[in-house]
Amino acid sequence: MKKLIEIGNGYVKQADWTDFALVKLCLCAMGIMIGCAIPARKRKCVAAGALAVFSATYLPLLFRLVKVLLRRDGELPPA
């Protein structure tokens, strides 16, 4: 397991934003495929879990982005 973490850290050091965008698109597609395979009677429960995970991960990322934007010489980029 430690070796896998080292490999992951090495990848992250060499990756740029496009690599992360591709990873996100790949994971989104995988999630959609898994979602299509879930029986209709269990979809509400799975959707609630997915919403909880999304909220728990998206909000901290959004707050970090806002902090980075505010730190840039105190100016926000043009809209």
C-alpha positions as CSV (number, residue, x, y, z in Angstrom):
1,M,0.0,0.0,0.0
2,K,2.9,2.4,0.8
3,K,4.3,1.8,-2.7
4,L,0.9,2.7,-4.3
5,I,0.9,6.0,-2.3
6,E,4.4,6.8,-3.4
7,I,3.4,6.1,-7.1
8,G,0.3,8.3,-6.7
9,N,2.4,11.2,-5.1
10,G,4.9,10.9,-8.0
11,Y,2.1,11.1,-10.5
12,V,0.6,14.2,-8.8
13,K,3.9,16.0,-8.9
14,Q,4.2,15.5,-12.6
15,A,0.6,16.1,-13.6
16,D,-1.0,19.4,-14.7
17,W,-4.6,20.6,-14.7
18,T,-5.5,18.7,-17.9
19,D,-4.5,15.4,-16.4
20,F,-6.7,16.0,-13.4
21,A,-9.6,17.1,-15.7
22,L,-9.2,13.7,-17.6
23,V,-9.2,11.8,-14.3
24,K,-12.4,13.6,-13.3
25,L,-14.1,12.9,-16.6
26,C,-13.1,9.3,-16.4
27,L,-14.5,9.0,-12.8
28,C,-17.7,10.8,-13.8
29,A,-18.2,8.3,-16.7
30,M,-17.6,5.4,-14.4
31,G,-20.1,6.8,-11.9
32,I,-22.7,7.2,-14.6
33,M,-22.2,3.6,-15.8
34,I,-22.5,2.3,-12.2
35,G,-25.6,4.5,-11.7
36,C,-27.2,2.9,-14.8
37,A,-26.7,-0.5,-13.3
38,I,-28.5,0.3,-10.0
39,P,-32.0,-1.2,-9.6
40,A,-34.7,1.4,-9.6
41,R,-35.9,0.5,-6.1
42,K,-32.5,1.5,-4.7
43,R,-31.7,4.6,-6.7
44,K,-33.1,7.1,-4.1
45,C,-30.8,5.6,-1.3
46,V,-27.8,5.7,-3.6
47,A,-28.6,9.2,-4.8
48,A,-28.8,10.4,-1.2
49,G,-25.4,8.9,-0.5
50,A,-23.9,10.4,-3.6
51,L,-25.3,13.8,-2.6
52,A,-23.7,13.5,0.8
53,V,-20.3,12.6,-0.7
54,F,-20.5,15.4,-3.3
55,S,-21.3,18.0,-0.6
56,A,-18.6,16.8,1.7
57,T,-16.0,17.0,-1.0
58,Y,-17.2,19.9,-3.2
59,L,-17.7,22.5,-0.5
60,P,-14.1,22.3,1.0
61,L,-12.7,22.5,-2.6
62,L,-14.8,25.5,-3.3
63,F,-13.7,27.2,-0.1
64,R,-10.1,26.5,-0.9
65,L,-10.5,28.1,-4.4
66,V,-12.1,31.2,-2.9
67,K,-9.2,31.5,-0.4
68,V,-6.7,31.2,-3.3
69,L,-8.6,33.8,-5.3
70,L,-8.7,36.3,-2.4
71,R,-5.0,35.8,-1.7
72,R,-4.0,36.8,-5.2
73,D,-3.0,40.4,-4.4
74,G,-6.4,41.0,-2.9
75,E,-8.1,41.1,-6.3
76,L,-10.6,38.8,-7.8
77,P,-10.2,37.9,-11.5
78,P,-12.6,39.4,-14.0
79,A,-15.9,37.6,-14.4
